[in-house]
Amino acid sequence: MSEETEKLLKEIKAYRDDMVARNYPYQQISDIITKWEMNKDFLEEAEKENRKLEESYQESVRQAKERK
């Protein structure tokens, strides 16, 4: 299990424990969801940028080969 997954699991377990101790703390679960949605958005954008860079690199290689 990845470190991030383990951290998420710990947060969810802590949330569950809080639910038992008090009456449904909605803000905590909302904070966890927001945090992971932002992480997901960041990763998606990074992957898009990586694809663009790879395409640009491949085009550079193609052009260099044409010049030879």
N, C-alpha and C positions, 0 to 999 in steps of 0.2 A: 504494500500500500504506500502511495506517495506521501511525502511529508505534508503537502497541502490537504490531501484527503484526510489524513489523521487529525490535522488541526480542525478541519470542518466537523469531523465526527465528534471531537471533544467539545466543540461549541454547541453542537446539537444535543449532546448528552447533558451539558450544563443547562441548556434551555429546558430540557425535559425535567431536570431536577428542580429548576425554578418553578416550573408549572405545578409540580407537586407541592412545593412550599407555599406558593401563592396562586392567585387566580389568573392564569393565562396572561403573561406579560407580552402583549402584542408587539411593543416597540423592539424588544430584543430580537424576535424572529424577523421583523422587518429590517433591522440593521444587518443581520446575517445575510438575508436575501440580497439586500442592496450591495453589500460588500462583494458577494460572489457574482452578481450581475455585472458590476463594474470590472471585476477581474476578467470575466468572460469577454466583455466588450474590448478590453485592452488586448487580450490574446487574439481576438478576431482581427483587429486592426493591424497588429504586428504580423500576423500571417499574410494579410493582404499586401502589406509593404514588402514582405519577404518574397512573395510571388512576383511583384513588380520588379524588384531588384534582379531576380533570377531571369525574368524575361529580358530585361535590359542587358544583362550580362550575355545571354545567349545571342541577342542581336549583335552585340559588339564582336563576339567570336565569329559570327557569320560574316559580318562585314570585313573583319580582318582576313578571313580566308578568301573572300572575293578579291581583295587587293593583291593577293599573292599570285 
